[in-house]
Amino acid sequence: MPAAAVSTWRSGRGMNAEVSRARFVAAGYDMDNMKARGFVESEMPLPSARDQARQDHLDDLAKRLVEIRRSGC
């Protein structure tokens, strides 16, 4: 299941976004006993499609890739 932020974006602004430029950024601190040890940041493309049929195909592909990864292939 996609994160709530991704689902919200896709159902609203994602349909009007320039598809090739959308990015997802996640960041956070690694904490140890209330002390920040390090900061981690990651960025990746946030693919979407302009019509529902293509979006469904993209969603299916993403699900299959996750399942393959989980199976250890």
CHARMM internal coordinates of N, CA and C (Angstrom, degrees):
IC EDIT
DIST 1 N 1 CA 1.4561
DIST 1 CA 1 C 1.5360
ANGL 1 N 1 CA 1 C 109.18
DIST 1 C 2 N 1.3081
ANGL 1 CA 1 C 2 N 116.48
DIHE 1 N 1 CA 1 C 2 N 136.45
DIST 2 N 2 CA 1.4643
ANGL 1 C 2 N 2 CA 118.38
DIHE 1 CA 1 C 2 N 2 CA 176.83
DIST 2 CA 2 C 1.5283
ANGL 2 N 2 CA 2 C 110.89
DIHE 1 C 2 N 2 CA 2 C -70.72
DIST 2 C 3 N 1.3114
ANGL 2 CA 2 C 3 N 115.21
DIHE 2 N 2 CA 2 C 3 N 154.88
DIST 3 N 3 CA 1.4636
ANGL 2 C 3 N 3 CA 120.90
DIHE 2 CA 2 C 3 N 3 CA 176.24
DIST 3 CA 3 C 1.5283
ANGL 3 N 3 CA 3 C 109.22
DIHE 2 C 3 N 3 CA 3 C -62.47
DIST 3 C 4 N 1.3276
ANGL 3 CA 3 C 4 N 116.67
DIHE 3 N 3 CA 3 C 4 N 154.50
DIST 4 N 4 CA 1.4649
ANGL 3 C 4 N 4 CA 121.53
DIHE 3 CA 3 C 4 N 4 CA -179.44
DIST 4 CA 4 C 1.5271
ANGL 4 N 4 CA 4 C 111.73
DIHE 3 C 4 N 4 CA 4 C -56.88
DIST 4 C 5 N 1.3290
ANGL 4 CA 4 C 5 N 117.39
DIHE 4 N 4 CA 4 C 5 N -38.96
DIST 5 N 5 CA 1.4647
ANGL 4 C 5 N 5 CA 120.59
DIHE 4 CA 4 C 5 N 5 CA -179.89
DIST 5 CA 5 C 1.5212
ANGL 5 N 5 CA 5 C 111.02
DIHE 4 C 5 N 5 CA 5 C -63.58
DIST 5 C 6 N 1.3231
ANGL 5 CA 5 C 6 N 117.13
DIHE 5 N 5 CA 5 C 6 N -37.93
DIST 6 N 6 CA 1.4631
ANGL 5 C 6 N 6 CA 121.26
DIHE 5 CA 5 C 6 N 6 CA 179.51
DIST 6 CA 6 C 1.5278
ANGL 6 N 6 CA 6 C 109.74
DIHE 5 C 6 N 6 CA 6 C -69.39
DIST 6 C 7 N 1.3243
ANGL 6 CA 6 C 7 N 117.48
DIHE 6 N 6 CA 6 C 7 N -45.30
DIST 7 N 7 CA 1.4687
ANGL 6 C 7 N 7 CA 120.74
DIHE 6 CA 6 C 7 N 7 CA 179.27
DIST 7 CA 7 C 1.5218
ANGL 7 N 7 CA 7 C 111.51
DIHE 6 C 7 N 7 CA 7 C -60.78
DIST 7 C 8 N 1.3153
ANGL 7 CA 7 C 8 N 116.96
DIHE 7 N 7 CA 7 C 8 N -42.53
DIST 8 N 8 CA 1.4635
ANGL 7 C 8 N 8 CA 121.18
DIHE 7 CA 7 C 8 N 8 CA 179.49
DIST 8 CA 8 C 1.5232
ANGL 8 N 8 CA 8 C 110.64
DIHE 7 C 8 N 8 CA 8 C -64.01
DIST 8 C 9 N 1.3119
ANGL 8 CA 8 C 9 N 116.58
DIHE 8 N 8 CA 8 C 9 N -44.07
DIST 9 N 9 CA 1.4638
ANGL 8 C 9 N 9 CA 120.74
DIHE 8 CA 8 C 9 N 9 CA 179.50
DIST 9 CA 9 C 1.5271
ANGL 9 N 9 CA 9 C 110.65
DIHE 8 C 9 N 9 CA 9 C -62.05
DIST 9 C 10 N 1.3229
ANGL 9 CA 9 C 10 N 116.47
DIHE 9 N 9 CA 9 C 10 N -46.00
DIST 10 N 10 CA 1.4647
ANGL 9 C 10 N 10 CA 120.39
DIHE 9 CA 9 C 10 N 10 CA -177.41
DIST 10 CA 10 C 1.5158
ANGL 10 N 10 CA 10 C 112.42
DIHE 9 C 10 N 10 CA 10 C -65.12
DIST 10 C 11 N 1.3111
ANGL 10 CA 10 C 11 N 118.32
DIHE 10 N 10 CA 10 C 11 N -35.60
DIST 11 N 11 CA 1.4594
ANGL 10 C 11 N 11 CA 120.15
DIHE 10 CA 10 C 11 N 11 CA -177.67
DIST 11 CA 11 C 1.5290
ANGL 11 N 11 CA 11 C 112.44
DIHE 10 C 11 N 11 CA 11 C -80.66
DIST 11 C 12 N 1.3078
ANGL 11 CA 11 C 12 N 118.02
DIHE 11 N 11 CA 11 C 12 N -10.54
DIST 12 N 12 CA 1.4604
ANGL 11 C 12 N 12 CA 120.86
DIHE 11 CA 11 C 12 N 12 CA -178.79
DIST 12 CA 12 C 1.5123
ANGL 12 N 12 CA 12 C 112.08
DIHE 11 C 12 N 12 CA 12 C -123.26
DIST 12 C 13 N 1.3018
ANGL 12 CA 12 C 13 N 116.03
DIHE 12 N 12 CA 12 C 13 N -92.81
DIST 13 N 13 CA 1.4550
ANGL 12 C 13 N 13 CA 121.79
DIHE 12 CA 12 C 13 N 13 CA -173.91
DIST 13 CA 13 C 1.5238
ANGL 13 N 13 CA 13 C 113.34
DIHE 12 C 13 N 13 CA 13 C -68.46
DIST 13 C 14 N 1.3071
ANGL 13 CA 13 C 14 N 117.85
DIHE 13 N 13 CA 13 C 14 N -25.84
DIST 14 N 14 CA 1.4512
ANGL 13 C 14 N 14 CA 121.17
DIHE 13 CA 13 C 14 N 14 CA -178.13
DIST 14 CA 14 C 1.5108
ANGL 14 N 14 CA 14 C 113.82
DIHE 13 C 14 N 14 CA 14 C -62.49
DIST 14 C 15 N 1.3164
ANGL 14 CA 14 C 15 N 116.83
DIHE 14 N 14 CA 14 C 15 N -31.45
DIST 15 N 15 CA 1.4542
ANGL 14 C 15 N 15 CA 120.05
DIHE 14 CA 14 C 15 N 15 CA -179.96
DIST 15 CA 15 C 1.5313
ANGL 15 N 15 CA 15 C 111.72
DIHE 14 C 15 N 15 CA 15 C -68.89
DIST 15 C 16 N 1.3245
ANGL 15 CA 15 C 16 N 117.45
DIHE 15 N 15 CA 15 C 16 N -21.71
DIST 16 N 16 CA 1.4630
ANGL 15 C 16 N 16 CA 120.94
DIHE 15 CA 15 C 16 N 16 CA -178.80
DIST 16 CA 16 C 1.5221
ANGL 16 N 16 CA 16 C 112.91
DIHE 15 C 16 N 16 CA 16 C -108.46
DIST 16 C 17 N 1.3200
ANGL 16 CA 16 C 17 N 117.06
DIHE 16 N 16 CA 16 C 17 N -1.29
DIST 17 N 17 CA 1.4589
ANGL 16 C 17 N 17 CA 120.78
DIHE 16 CA 16 C 17 N 17 CA -176.61
DIST 17 CA 17 C 1.5205
ANGL 17 N 17 CA 17 C 110.88
DIHE 16 C 17 N 17 CA 17 C -78.08
DIST 17 C 18 N 1.3134
ANGL 17 CA 17 C 18 N 115.32
DIHE 17 N 17 CA 17 C 18 N 157.12
DIST 18 N 18 CA 1.4538
ANGL 17 C 18 N 18 CA 119.73
DIHE 17 CA 17 C 18 N 18 CA 171.76
DIST 18 CA 18 C 1.5215
ANGL 18 N 18 CA 18 C 106.15
DIHE 17 C 18 N 18 CA 18 C -73.27
DIST 18 C 19 N 1.3074
ANGL 18 CA 18 C 19 N 116.18
DIHE 18 N 18 CA 18 C 19 N 111.47
DIST 19 N 19 CA 1.4594
ANGL 18 C 19 N 19 CA 123.07
DIHE 18 CA 18 C 19 N 19 CA -168.04
DIST 19 CA 19 C 1.5252
ANGL 19 N 19 CA 19 C 112.80
DIHE 18 C 19 N 19 CA 19 C -56.06
DIST 19 C 20 N 1.3141
ANGL 19 CA 19 C 20 N 118.80
DIHE 19 N 19 CA 19 C 20 N -42.67
DIST 20 N 20 CA 1.4598
ANGL 19 C 20 N 20 CA 120.93
DIHE 19 CA 19 C 20 N 20 CA -174.52
DIST 20 CA 20 C 1.5237
ANGL 20 N 20 CA 20 C 113.55
DIHE 19 C 20 N 20 CA 20 C -73.31
DIST 20 C 21 N 1.3208
ANGL 20 CA 20 C 21 N 118.70
DIHE 20 N 20 CA 20 C 21 N -12.76
DIST 21 N 21 CA 1.4640
ANGL 20 C 21 N 21 CA 120.62
DIHE 20 CA 20 C 21 N 21 CA -175.02
DIST 21 CA 21 C 1.5227
ANGL 21 N 21 CA 21 C 114.16
DIHE 20 C 21 N 21 CA 21 C -105.54
DIST 21 C 22 N 1.3033
ANGL 21 CA 21 C 22 N 119.02
DIHE 21 N 21 CA 21 C 22 N -9.01
DIST 22 N 22 CA 1.4625
ANGL 21 C 22 N 22 CA 120.98
DIHE 21 CA 21 C 22 N 22 CA -177.06
DIST 22 CA 22 C 1.5268
ANGL 22 N 22 CA 22 C 109.91
DIHE 21 C 22 N 22 CA 22 C -67.68
DIST 22 C 23 N 1.3320
ANGL 22 CA 22 C 23 N 116.56
DIHE 22 N 22 CA 22 C 23 N 134.01
DIST 23 N 23 CA 1.4662
ANGL 22 C 23 N 23 CA 122.74
DIHE 22 CA 22 C 23 N 23 CA -178.30
DIST 23 CA 23 C 1.5271
ANGL 23 N 23 CA 23 C 109.17
DIHE 22 C 23 N 23 CA 23 C -133.00
DIST 23 C 24 N 1.3201
ANGL 23 CA 23 C 24 N 115.47
DIHE 23 N 23 CA 23 C 24 N 151.89
DIST 24 N 24 CA 1.4673
ANGL 23 C 24 N 24 CA 122.36
DIHE 23 CA 23 C 24 N 24 CA 176.39
DIST 24 CA 24 C 1.5152
ANGL 24 N 24 CA 24 C 107.08
DIHE 23 C 24 N 24 CA 24 C -116.44
DIST 24 C 25 N 1.3174
ANGL 24 CA 24 C 25 N 117.16
DIHE 24 N 24 CA 24 C 25 N 126.65
DIST 25 N 25 CA 1.4578
ANGL 24 C 25 N 25 CA 122.08
DIHE 24 CA 24 C 25 N 25 CA -179.63
DIST 25 CA 25 C 1.5194
ANGL 25 N 25 CA 25 C 108.44
DIHE 24 C 25 N 25 CA 25 C -119.16
DIST 25 C 26 N 1.3258
ANGL 25 CA 25 C 26 N 115.72
DIHE 25 N 25 CA 25 C 26 N 128.61
DIST 26 N 26 CA 1.4675
ANGL 25 C 26 N 26 CA 121.49
DIHE 25 CA 25 C 26 N 26 CA 176.09
DIST 26 CA 26 C 1.5230
ANGL 26 N 26 CA 26 C 107.81
DIHE 25 C 26 N 26 CA 26 C -125.00
DIST 26 C 27 N 1.3190
ANGL 26 CA 26 C 27 N 116.11
DIHE 26 N 26 CA 26 C 27 N 140.05
DIST 27 N 27 CA 1.4584
ANGL 26 C 27 N 27 CA 120.10
DIHE 26 CA 26 C 27 N 27 CA -178.37
DIST 27 CA 27 C 1.5225
ANGL 27 N 27 CA 27 C 109.61
DIHE 26 C 27 N 27 CA 27 C -148.41
DIST 27 C 28 N 1.3210
ANGL 27 CA 27 C 28 N 115.91
DIHE 27 N 27 CA 27 C 28 N 156.15
DIST 28 N 28 CA 1.4516
ANGL 27 C 28 N 28 CA 119.96
DIHE 27 CA 27 C 28 N 28 CA 177.38
DIST 28 CA 28 C 1.5229
ANGL 28 N 28 CA 28 C 111.70
DIHE 27 C 28 N 28 CA 28 C -175.83
DIST 28 C 29 N 1.3094
ANGL 28 CA 28 C 29 N 114.85
DIHE 28 N 28 CA 28 C 29 N 168.48
DIST 29 N 29 CA 1.4547
ANGL 28 C 29 N 29 CA 121.85
DIHE 28 CA 28 C 29 N 29 CA 179.40
DIST 29 CA 29 C 1.5150
ANGL 29 N 29 CA 29 C 110.51
DIHE 28 C 29 N 29 CA 29 C -101.83
DIST 29 C 30 N 1.3129
ANGL 29 CA 29 C 30 N 115.81
DIHE 29 N 29 CA 29 C 30 N 145.00
DIST 30 N 30 CA 1.4569
ANGL 29 C 30 N 30 CA 122.76
DIHE 29 CA 29 C 30 N 30 CA 169.72
DIST 30 CA 30 C 1.5274
ANGL 30 N 30 CA 30 C 105.95
DIHE 29 C 30 N 30 CA 30 C -92.50
DIST 30 C 31 N 1.3277
ANGL 30 CA 30 C 31 N 115.87
DIHE 30 N 30 CA 30 C 31 N 118.24
DIST 31 N 31 CA 1.4689
ANGL 30 C 31 N 31 CA 120.43
DIHE 30 CA 30 C 31 N 31 CA -175.55
DIST 31 CA 31 C 1.5264
ANGL 31 N 31 CA 31 C 111.44
DIHE 30 C 31 N 31 CA 31 C -107.09
DIST 31 C 32 N 1.3262
ANGL 31 CA 31 C 32 N 115.38
DIHE 31 N 31 CA 31 C 32 N 146.76
DIST 32 N 32 CA 1.4578
ANGL 31 C 32 N 32 CA 122.22
DIHE 31 CA 31 C 32 N 32 CA 174.00
DIST 32 CA 32 C 1.5212
ANGL 32 N 32 CA 32 C 108.09
DIHE 31 C 32 N 32 CA 32 C -139.13
DIST 32 C 33 N 1.3293
ANGL 32 CA 32 C 33 N 116.44
DIHE 32 N 32 CA 32 C 33 N 110.96
DIST 33 N 33 CA 1.4554
ANGL 32 C 33 N 33 CA 121.63
DIHE 32 CA 32 C 33 N 33 CA 178.23
DIST 33 CA 33 C 1.5287
ANGL 33 N 33 CA 33 C 111.69
DIHE 32 C 33 N 33 CA 33 C 53.18
DIST 33 C 34 N 1.3371
ANGL 33 CA 33 C 34 N 115.42
DIHE 33 N 33 CA 33 C 34 N 50.98
DIST 34 N 34 CA 1.4689
ANGL 33 C 34 N 34 CA 123.40
DIHE 33 CA 33 C 34 N 34 CA 177.50
DIST 34 CA 34 C 1.5347
ANGL 34 N 34 CA 34 C 113.31
DIHE 33 C 34 N 34 CA 34 C 67.21
DIST 34 C 35 N 1.3283
ANGL 34 CA 34 C 35 N 117.31
DIHE 34 N 34 CA 34 C 35 N 17.89
DIST 35 N 35 CA 1.4626
ANGL 34 C 35 N 35 CA 121.00
DIHE 34 CA 34 C 35 N 35 CA 176.97
DIST 35 CA 35 C 1.5220
ANGL 35 N 35 CA 35 C 108.51
DIHE 34 C 35 N 35 CA 35 C -121.48
DIST 35 C 36 N 1.3083
ANGL 35 CA 35 C 36 N 115.22
DIHE 35 N 35 CA 35 C 36 N 133.91
DIST 36 N 36 CA 1.4606
ANGL 35 C 36 N 36 CA 119.26
DIHE 35 CA 35 C 36 N 36 CA 177.50
DIST 36 CA 36 C 1.5187
ANGL 36 N 36 CA 36 C 109.42
DIHE 35 C 36 N 36 CA 36 C -74.53
DIST 36 C 37 N 1.3393
ANGL 36 CA 36 C 37 N 116.20
DIHE 36 N 36 CA 36 C 37 N 120.88
DIST 37 N 37 CA 1.4667
ANGL 36 C 37 N 37 CA 120.29
DIHE 36 CA 36 C 37 N 37 CA 178.84
DIST 37 CA 37 C 1.5191
ANGL 37 N 37 CA 37 C 111.45
DIHE 36 C 37 N 37 CA 37 C -92.66
DIST 37 C 38 N 1.2978
ANGL 37 CA 37 C 38 N 116.86
DIHE 37 N 37 CA 37 C 38 N -32.24
DIST 38 N 38 CA 1.4546
ANGL 37 C 38 N 38 CA 118.90
DIHE 37 CA 37 C 38 N 38 CA -177.42
DIST 38 CA 38 C 1.5123
ANGL 38 N 38 CA 38 C 111.58
DIHE 37 C 38 N 38 CA 38 C -167.66
DIST 38 C 39 N 1.3062
ANGL 38 CA 38 C 39 N 115.24
DIHE 38 N 38 CA 38 C 39 N 162.72
DIST 39 N 39 CA 1.4485
ANGL 38 C 39 N 39 CA 122.30
DIHE 38 CA 38 C 39 N 39 CA -179.78
DIST 39 CA 39 C 1.5271
ANGL 39 N 39 CA 39 C 107.79
DIHE 38 C 39 N 39 CA 39 C -117.26
DIST 39 C 40 N 1.3127
ANGL 39 CA 39 C 40 N 116.42
DIHE 39 N 39 CA 39 C 40 N 132.99
DIST 40 N 40 CA 1.4560
ANGL 39 C 40 N 40 CA 121.80
DIHE 39 CA 39 C 40 N 40 CA -179.58
DIST 40 CA 40 C 1.5270
ANGL 40 N 40 CA 40 C 108.82
DIHE 39 C 40 N 40 CA 40 C -122.39
DIST 40 C 41 N 1.3292
ANGL 40 CA 40 C 41 N 115.73
DIHE 40 N 40 CA 40 C 41 N 136.97
DIST 41 N 41 CA 1.4554
ANGL 40 C 41 N 41 CA 120.89
DIHE 40 CA 40 C 41 N 41 CA 179.09
DIST 41 CA 41 C 1.5251
ANGL 41 N 41 CA 41 C 108.26
DIHE 40 C 41 N 41 CA 41 C -139.08
DIST 41 C 42 N 1.3200
ANGL 41 CA 41 C 42 N 115.77
DIHE 41 N 41 CA 41 C 42 N 139.77
DIST 42 N 42 CA 1.4565
ANGL 41 C 42 N 42 CA 120.92
DIHE 41 CA 41 C 42 N 42 CA 179.02
DIST 42 CA 42 C 1.5243
ANGL 42 N 42 CA 42 C 109.18
DIHE 41 C 42 N 42 CA 42 C -139.17
DIST 42 C 43 N 1.3240
ANGL 42 CA 42 C 43 N 115.61
DIHE 42 N 42 CA 42 C 43 N 146.08
DIST 43 N 43 CA 1.4543
ANGL 42 C 43 N 43 CA 120.94
DIHE 42 CA 42 C 43 N 43 CA 179.69
DIST 43 CA 43 C 1.5262
ANGL 43 N 43 CA 43 C 108.43
DIHE 42 C 43 N 43 CA 43 C -135.49
DIST 43 C 44 N 1.3309
ANGL 43 CA 43 C 44 N 115.69
DIHE 43 N 43 CA 43 C 44 N 139.72
DIST 44 N 44 CA 1.4596
ANGL 43 C 44 N 44 CA 120.18
DIHE 43 CA 43 C 44 N 44 CA 178.98
DIST 44 CA 44 C 1.5188
ANGL 44 N 44 CA 44 C 109.96
DIHE 43 C 44 N 44 CA 44 C -148.90
DIST 44 C 45 N 1.3333
ANGL 44 CA 44 C 45 N 117.14
DIHE 44 N 44 CA 44 C 45 N 159.46
DIST 45 N 45 CA 1.4536
ANGL 44 C 45 N 45 CA 118.97
DIHE 44 CA 44 C 45 N 45 CA 177.49
DIST 45 CA 45 C 1.5270
ANGL 45 N 45 CA 45 C 111.22
DIHE 44 C 45 N 45 CA 45 C -65.98
DIST 45 C 46 N 1.2930
ANGL 45 CA 45 C 46 N 116.51
DIHE 45 N 45 CA 45 C 46 N 149.65
DIST 46 N 46 CA 1.4623
ANGL 45 C 46 N 46 CA 122.29
DIHE 45 CA 45 C 46 N 46 CA 177.56
DIST 46 CA 46 C 1.5237
ANGL 46 N 46 CA 46 C 107.31
DIHE 45 C 46 N 46 CA 46 C -116.91
DIST 46 C 47 N 1.3415
ANGL 46 CA 46 C 47 N 116.22
DIHE 46 N 46 CA 46 C 47 N 85.38
DIST 47 N 47 CA 1.4599
ANGL 46 C 47 N 47 CA 118.78
DIHE 46 CA 46 C 47 N 47 CA -174.76
DIST 47 CA 47 C 1.5200
ANGL 47 N 47 CA 47 C 112.87
DIHE 46 C 47 N 47 CA 47 C -69.83
DIST 47 C 48 N 1.3082
ANGL 47 CA 47 C 48 N 114.95
DIHE 47 N 47 CA 47 C 48 N 143.65
DIST 48 N 48 CA 1.4624
ANGL 47 C 48 N 48 CA 121.08
DIHE 47 CA 47 C 48 N 48 CA 174.64
DIST 48 CA 48 C 1.5158
ANGL 48 N 48 CA 48 C 107.75
DIHE 47 C 48 N 48 CA 48 C -152.17
DIST 48 C 49 N 1.3067
ANGL 48 CA 48 C 49 N 116.24
DIHE 48 N 48 CA 48 C 49 N 166.31
DIST 49 N 49 CA 1.4648
ANGL 48 C 49 N 49 CA 121.96
DIHE 48 CA 48 C 49 N 49 CA 179.93
DIST 49 CA 49 C 1.5157
ANGL 49 N 49 CA 49 C 109.22
DIHE 48 C 49 N 49 CA 49 C -124.02
DIST 49 C 50 N 1.2998
ANGL 49 CA 49 C 50 N 115.33
DIHE 49 N 49 CA 49 C 50 N 155.95
DIST 50 N 50 CA 1.4635
ANGL 49 C 50 N 50 CA 119.80
DIHE 49 CA 49 C 50 N 50 CA -177.55
DIST 50 CA 50 C 1.5194
ANGL 50 N 50 CA 50 C 113.59
DIHE 49 C 50 N 50 CA 50 C -83.14
DIST 50 C 51 N 1.3398
ANGL 50 CA 50 C 51 N 118.26
DIHE 50 N 50 CA 50 C 51 N -16.30
DIST 51 N 51 CA 1.4631
ANGL 50 C 51 N 51 CA 118.82
DIHE 50 CA 50 C 51 N 51 CA 176.70
DIST 51 CA 51 C 1.5326
ANGL 51 N 51 CA 51 C 109.41
DIHE 50 C 51 N 51 CA 51 C -126.74
DIST 51 C 52 N 1.3091
ANGL 51 CA 51 C 52 N 115.54
DIHE 51 N 51 CA 51 C 52 N 155.90
DIST 52 N 52 CA 1.4625
ANGL 51 C 52 N 52 CA 121.66
DIHE 51 CA 51 C 52 N 52 CA -171.71
DIST 52 CA 52 C 1.5277
ANGL 52 N 52 CA 52 C 112.97
DIHE 51 C 52 N 52 CA 52 C -64.29
DIST 52 C 53 N 1.3225
ANGL 52 CA 52 C 53 N 118.68
DIHE 52 N 52 CA 52 C 53 N -36.62
DIST 53 N 53 CA 1.4699
ANGL 52 C 53 N 53 CA 121.14
DIHE 52 CA 52 C 53 N 53 CA -179.38
DIST 53 CA 53 C 1.5215
ANGL 53 N 53 CA 53 C 110.90
DIHE 52 C 53 N 53 CA 53 C -63.43
DIST 53 C 54 N 1.3154
ANGL 53 CA 53 C 54 N 116.88
DIHE 53 N 53 CA 53 C 54 N -43.71
DIST 54 N 54 CA 1.4691
ANGL 53 C 54 N 54 CA 120.09
DIHE 53 CA 53 C 54 N 54 CA 178.04
DIST 54 CA 54 C 1.5273
ANGL 54 N 54 CA 54 C 111.11
DIHE 53 C 54 N 54 CA 54 C -69.39
DIST 54 C 55 N 1.3252
ANGL 54 CA 54 C 55 N 116.65
DIHE 54 N 54 CA 54 C 55 N -36.32
DIST 55 N 55 CA 1.4623
ANGL 54 C 55 N 55 CA 119.64
DIHE 54 CA 54 C 55 N 55 CA 177.74
DIST 55 CA 55 C 1.5274
ANGL 55 N 55 CA 55 C 110.27
DIHE 54 C 55 N 55 CA 55 C -64.22
DIST 55 C 56 N 1.3288
ANGL 55 CA 55 C 56 N 117.43
DIHE 55 N 55 CA 55 C 56 N -41.37
DIST 56 N 56 CA 1.4650
ANGL 55 C 56 N 56 CA 121.06
DIHE 55 CA 55 C 56 N 56 CA 177.34
DIST 56 CA 56 C 1.5255
ANGL 56 N 56 CA 56 C 111.10
DIHE 55 C 56 N 56 CA 56 C -61.37
DIST 56 C 57 N 1.3289
ANGL 56 CA 56 C 57 N 116.69
DIHE 56 N 56 CA 56 C 57 N -40.49
DIST 57 N 57 CA 1.4637
ANGL 56 C 57 N 57 CA 120.93
DIHE 56 CA 56 C 57 N 57 CA 178.04
DIST 57 CA 57 C 1.5319
ANGL 57 N 57 CA 57 C 110.57
DIHE 56 C 57 N 57 CA 57 C -64.84
DIST 57 C 58 N 1.3132
ANGL 57 CA 57 C 58 N 116.61
DIHE 57 N 57 CA 57 C 58 N -42.93
DIST 58 N 58 CA 1.4635
ANGL 57 C 58 N 58 CA 121.49
DIHE 57 CA 57 C 58 N 58 CA 178.48
DIST 58 CA 58 C 1.5297
ANGL 58 N 58 CA 58 C 110.79
DIHE 57 C 58 N 58 CA 58 C -63.64
DIST 58 C 59 N 1.3260
ANGL 58 CA 58 C 59 N 117.37
DIHE 58 N 58 CA 58 C 59 N -42.17
DIST 59 N 59 CA 1.4625
ANGL 58 C 59 N 59 CA 121.64
DIHE 58 CA 58 C 59 N 59 CA 177.62
DIST 59 CA 59 C 1.5238
ANGL 59 N 59 CA 59 C 111.22
DIHE 58 C 59 N 59 CA 59 C -61.97
DIST 59 C 60 N 1.3330
ANGL 59 CA 59 C 60 N 116.55
DIHE 59 N 59 CA 59 C 60 N -42.39
DIST 60 N 60 CA 1.4605
ANGL 59 C 60 N 60 CA 120.91
DIHE 59 CA 59 C 60 N 60 CA 179.43
DIST 60 CA 60 C 1.5225
ANGL 60 N 60 CA 60 C 110.82
DIHE 59 C 60 N 60 CA 60 C -63.75
DIST 60 C 61 N 1.3132
ANGL 60 CA 60 C 61 N 117.43
DIHE 60 N 60 CA 60 C 61 N -42.45
DIST 61 N 61 CA 1.4536
ANGL 60 C 61 N 61 CA 121.40
DIHE 60 CA 60 C 61 N 61 CA 177.83
DIST 61 CA 61 C 1.5228
ANGL 61 N 61 CA 61 C 111.14
DIHE 60 C 61 N 61 CA 61 C -60.75
DIST 61 C 62 N 1.3291
ANGL 61 CA 61 C 62 N 117.02
DIHE 61 N 61 CA 61 C 62 N -45.53
DIST 62 N 62 CA 1.4672
ANGL 61 C 62 N 62 CA 121.16
DIHE 61 CA 61 C 62 N 62 CA 179.66
DIST 62 CA 62 C 1.5239
ANGL 62 N 62 CA 62 C 110.88
DIHE 61 C 62 N 62 CA 62 C -61.21
DIST 62 C 63 N 1.3250
ANGL 62 CA 62 C 63 N 117.37
DIHE 62 N 62 CA 62 C 63 N -43.40
DIST 63 N 63 CA 1.4670
ANGL 62 C 63 N 63 CA 120.79
DIHE 62 CA 62 C 63 N 63 CA 178.95
DIST 63 CA 63 C 1.5199
ANGL 63 N 63 CA 63 C 111.38
DIHE 62 C 63 N 63 CA 63 C -62.20
DIST 63 C 64 N 1.3389
ANGL 63 CA 63 C 64 N 116.88
DIHE 63 N 63 CA 63 C 64 N -42.27
DIST 64 N 64 CA 1.4664
ANGL 63 C 64 N 64 CA 119.84
DIHE 63 CA 63 C 64 N 64 CA 179.97
DIST 64 CA 64 C 1.5227
ANGL 64 N 64 CA 64 C 111.33
DIHE 63 C 64 N 64 CA 64 C -65.76
DIST 64 C 65 N 1.3208
ANGL 64 CA 64 C 65 N 117.58
DIHE 64 N 64 CA 64 C 65 N -38.67
DIST 65 N 65 CA 1.4632
ANGL 64 C 65 N 65 CA 120.29
DIHE 64 CA 64 C 65 N 65 CA 178.19
DIST 65 CA 65 C 1.5259
ANGL 65 N 65 CA 65 C 111.80
DIHE 64 C 65 N 65 CA 65 C -64.07
DIST 65 C 66 N 1.3236
ANGL 65 CA 65 C 66 N 116.96
DIHE 65 N 65 CA 65 C 66 N -39.75
DIST 66 N 66 CA 1.4686
ANGL 65 C 66 N 66 CA 120.52
DIHE 65 CA 65 C 66 N 66 CA 177.25
DIST 66 CA 66 C 1.5245
ANGL 66 N 66 CA 66 C 110.17
DIHE 65 C 66 N 66 CA 66 C -65.49
DIST 66 C 67 N 1.3287
ANGL 66 CA 66 C 67 N 117.58
DIHE 66 N 66 CA 66 C 67 N -42.25
DIST 67 N 67 CA 1.4620
ANGL 66 C 67 N 67 CA 120.87
DIHE 66 CA 66 C 67 N 67 CA 179.31
DIST 67 CA 67 C 1.5188
ANGL 67 N 67 CA 67 C 111.60
DIHE 66 C 67 N 67 CA 67 C -63.34
DIST 67 C 68 N 1.3385
ANGL 67 CA 67 C 68 N 117.28
DIHE 67 N 67 CA 67 C 68 N -40.23
DIST 68 N 68 CA 1.4597
ANGL 67 C 68 N 68 CA 120.78
DIHE 67 CA 67 C 68 N 68 CA 177.81
DIST 68 CA 68 C 1.5175
ANGL 68 N 68 CA 68 C 110.53
DIHE 67 C 68 N 68 CA 68 C -62.94
DIST 68 C 69 N 1.3189
ANGL 68 CA 68 C 69 N 116.34
DIHE 68 N 68 CA 68 C 69 N -42.97
DIST 69 N 69 CA 1.4746
ANGL 68 C 69 N 69 CA 121.26
DIHE 68 CA 68 C 69 N 69 CA -179.81
DIST 69 CA 69 C 1.5244
ANGL 69 N 69 CA 69 C 110.12
DIHE 68 C 69 N 69 CA 69 C -63.12
DIST 69 C 70 N 1.3218
ANGL 69 CA 69 C 70 N 117.42
DIHE 69 N 69 CA 69 C 70 N -42.05
DIST 70 N 70 CA 1.4639
ANGL 69 C 70 N 70 CA 121.41
DIHE 69 CA 69 C 70 N 70 CA 179.81
DIST 70 CA 70 C 1.5189
ANGL 70 N 70 CA 70 C 112.31
DIHE 69 C 70 N 70 CA 70 C -65.35
DIST 70 C 71 N 1.3344
ANGL 70 CA 70 C 71 N 116.45
DIHE 70 N 70 CA 70 C 71 N -31.74
DIST 71 N 71 CA 1.4685
ANGL 70 C 71 N 71 CA 119.74
DIHE 70 CA 70 C 71 N 71 CA -177.66
DIST 71 CA 71 C 1.5271
ANGL 71 N 71 CA 71 C 112.07
DIHE 70 C 71 N 71 CA 71 C -78.24
DIST 71 C 72 N 1.3332
ANGL 71 CA 71 C 72 N 117.22
DIHE 71 N 71 CA 71 C 72 N -8.28
DIST 72 N 72 CA 1.4524
ANGL 71 C 72 N 72 CA 120.77
DIHE 71 CA 71 C 72 N 72 CA 175.85
DIST 72 CA 72 C 1.5100
ANGL 72 N 72 CA 72 C 114.61
DIHE 71 C 72 N 72 CA 72 C 87.73
DIST 72 C 73 N 1.3051
ANGL 72 CA 72 C 73 N 118.10
DIHE 72 N 72 CA 72 C 73 N 13.31
DIST 73 N 73 CA 1.4814
ANGL 72 C 73 N 73 CA 120.80
DIHE 72 CA 72 C 73 N 73 CA 178.99
DIST 73 CA 73 C 1.5113
ANGL 73 N 73 CA 73 C 110.84
DIHE 72 C 73 N 73 CA 73 C -78.10
END
COOR INIT
IC SEED 1 N 1 CA 1 C
IC BUILD
